């Protein structure tokens, strides 16, 4: 039987352009020297450290990988799951959505070589990993494109 682990998070980042009434989604291209998934386009991911909650990890990883601070954060009602043959482990990751100011400056960590803000369809086309595509779509459908998203908003962590 494979190992089971829930020590990581997935974070989807969006910005809203009021002039064009549209959301854009942040995609990050992993550095070419990364051992796992070099040059892959992805969303923010990270490992939960000892004593950290998943929400704290999502905020920390977002800041470490992008330099961004959220205006709002939501718990997306979805758990990402995937299997790693390297460790023979099935991973489960809570998924978060973050809204940032569309004029925010990005400061990439050395984990990534570039970034791009994309409209939803282009973002879904760019992302390869199914869990990242699904998380992005749910973020848009259930959170950003819904009048009832306040039930998922995390208000005491910012």
N, C-alpha and C positions, 0 to 999 in steps of 0.2 A: 504494500500500500504506500502511496506517495505521502510525503509530509504535507501538513497544512500550515499556512502562515497568513497572518493578517498584520503585517508590520510596515505597510506602505500606504500612501495616499495618492490620489490623482486629483489634479486641480485644473479646471478649465477657466480661462480668463477672457473676459469680454470687455469691450468699451462701446459706448453709444455715441454716435454722431447725431446731434440734434438737428443740424442743418439738413442732413439727408434722411433723418428718421430711420437709421439702420444700425444694427450691431455688427461689430467686427470681432473676430476671435484670434487670439494670439497662438501662433504655432512657432515652435522652437526646433532648430536643426541641431541634432547632437554633434559634438565634435568628432572629427574623423579618427581621433586616437582613443575614443571610448571603447572599452572592451566589449560591452554589450550594446548592440544596435548602433554602431557608428554611422554617422550621416543620416540617421532616421529623423523624419519630422514627427514631433510629438507635442503633448501638453506637459505642463509641470507635473513631475512625479517626485516622490521622495520616501525615505525610510524614517519611520517613527523612532526617535531616540528614547532611551530610558527616562521614565518620568514624564514624558510628553503625552498629551492627548492627540488624537488624530487632527483636531482643529488647530492646535498649536503647531503641529507639523506642517499642515497645509499653509498656514501663514508664514512660518519660517522658510519653508522651501520656496514659496513664491518670492519672498524677499531675496533669498540667497541666489536664486536662479535668474531673477529679472530685475530686482531692485524696486518692484512695484508694491504699493500699499493699497489695500482695497477700500473702496467706498462702501461696498456691501459684500457680504459673503453668505452663501446658502449651502445647506446640506442637500445635495442632489439625491433624490430618493432612488438610488441605484447603488449596487455594490459591483465593482469591476472584479472579474475573476479571470485568471489565466494560469497556464501551466508552464513551468520552466524545466526543460529536460536537463539543464546543467546541474540543478540541485534536486531534481525529482520532487519538486514541490508545487503544490497548487496554492496560488496566492489569491487573497481576497483583499480588496482595497476600497475603503470608503471614498466617495467621490464628492468633490466640492466645486462650486461655481463662484467666481469672484468678478465683480464689476469694478473697473478702474476708470479714472479720468482719461478721456481719449487724447489728452495732451501730455500724458505722463511719459517721462523718459525711461527707456529700457536700458538697464545695465546688466548685460549677460555675464554669467559665471563662466568659468573655463569648461564647464560641461557642454556648452553649446557654442556653435560657431556663427550662427545667424538666427534671425527671427523674421516673421512676417505677420502683419495683421491682415486677415482674410475675411471676406463675406462667408456666410454659412456654407453655401454649396462648395466654394473653393476650398474652404477648410476641410470639409468632409472628404473631398477629393485628394487633398494633400496628405492627410493622416493615413498611415498604413495599418496601424494596430486597431483591430475591431473594437477593443474596449475604449479607445480614445474617440473613435467615430461615434459609438453609441453614447458615451458620456456627453459629448458635444451636442448631439441631437436632443438628448433628454434635457440638458441645460437650457437649450433654446425653447423646446416645446413646453416644458413644465414650469420653468422659472422665468425666462426672459419674455416669453410670448404669452404669459398668463397673468390674469388679474388677481389670482389667488396665491401668488408666490410667497406672501408673507409667512405662511405656515412653515416654510422651509428656511426662512432667514435666521441667521445666527446673529443675535444682537448684543451679546455680552462678551464677545471675544476681540472686538476691534480696538 
